[in-house]
Amino acid sequence: MAKQPDQKKVAKAKATAKPAAPKSAVPKPAVPKSAASPAKVGKPRGLGRGLSSLLGDAGVAAATGTAMGRGTGMSQNATQATPSPLPAEPISGLTELPIEWINSGPWQPRRRFDKTRLSELADSIRAKGLVQPILVRPQEGASNRYQLIAGERRWRAAQMAQLHVVPAIIREMSDGEAHELALIENIQRADLSAIEEAEGYRQLIESFNHTQEQLSEIVGKSRSHIANLLRLLTLPEPVATMVVQGELTMGQVRPLVGHPDSVALARQIAAKGLSARQVEALVKSGKSGKSGSPAAAPKTADIIGIERTLADRLGLAVDLNWDEARRSGKLVMRFTDLDQFEVVYERLLKD
């Protein structure tokens, strides 16, 4: 027979025992992973990641996805009456703004917008909507007015596509933050010319005291790349304009930096379609005096005017070389594809 417990001892034990605290009474605080081990302190990277630095990767992805749906809807309703969007507050999400409420920002580094590419983008927006939202900030002292920070090509193309509203992310930011972000966002685009990119770097250095090394970290490009681009800003304006207009590349004009005849050489390079290596050889032979022929005399204003007139009429790069002593010369027209050649060919036969 099992021995029964002493009832007096059991009662005494219950009386002296401490009551257990409920498990939910004092919850144990969770320690975030970031607090468990102190993060290493590094150099501030500024606004180098563009929109990602403002929204976070998830925010950008969500905003882009939402914009895709809204953009498609807007594309289909482009010819209808302007919708009445909700009041746009400076919030962290995505909204729709009437396109006429938005003004271009003053910090755009682009000198020109390619009309053909804008037209292609407008066609895409008509078909599929505006996939990526623009970034704006409320305009100080104005009701229902916003200043464009990032996305001017999309905004211009949306106007060409006759959209009434566009997806936008609204942010409150200072003039300095807006200026810096606008420059960095544009620099990270692949379709800027070398001169436009260099001007963006110069503004970041002069306005925000960035070093070339800091810029390298911010935009994710090598320091040598930035240094080489900044040297291009010493080129004469006619040469810089040829780069902006796509007639010459960075590789073609880099050997011309500091050359006394850079303008004449640039026109020769464009007319003959010389490669970067051929340009380097040409400049080297000219500096060392190994060239078999004397240097060409500077072109007169009349010759330059004729070149420009012919270039405008034909749509081609034109190089006119005139030898005053011999009263003779050579006219070179450079075409980049067969379509351009056919246009010139037909005009010559017609005339």
C-alpha angles and dihedrals in degrees: 000000000000117000113247117231117252103261093205092056092048092051091048092050092052091050095053098040117108114238113249116242115243112259093236095048097084111021116200109241115242115239113225115233090239091057095048092070121021113246119241114255112232137171115295110258095204117203097328096130092060113208092002091066090057101041107020121241093279091050093052092048092048093046092049092049093049091046090055092059095043093043091056090052092049092049091056092048096043094117096045128090118293110272120234104241124200115268106281110233125184094266136148097248141070125282139166121248130191105252092232090061090067126085127193115257121243095233101070108138094196115106094193140012115222105240094206093053091045090052091050090050090049090053090051091050091051090052102040107009130241103314100186121047123231123239120235141164128213111267111241116246095007130099118227092000125124133187119225115238104168132008106045094150090053091047093050092045091049088056090051088050088053095238115167097201133026133198110255141177112218121210135177107225140151124253090257094051092046092048094049095045093047091053095045094045091053094044090056090058116100097219100066117112118242091253093050091048091049092050089053090054091048092053091049090051096045099039101037103025093238118165121223089252092054091048089052090057094043099051098028097239130123121267091235090055091054093045092050092050093049090055089060089067088073091064118108115266095252090057093045090051091054089054093049091049092051097247092119134026131222091256092054097050101037092084088054094065107120094004113138093220098040095131094053091043092049091055090048091050092050093046095049097036093232118187123235091259092050090051091052090051091047093051092044094051091048093051094047094047093236094126112117095220130054119260114273117254117251113271117254123236089253093056092047090049091052091049092052093047092051092044092052092047096046101031090230137109108263129196119190117190115189125188106203094190094055094032090227138101150165132256117204124189118187121205125187100204142012093262091063091046092052091052092053092042093053092047092050092050092045094050 
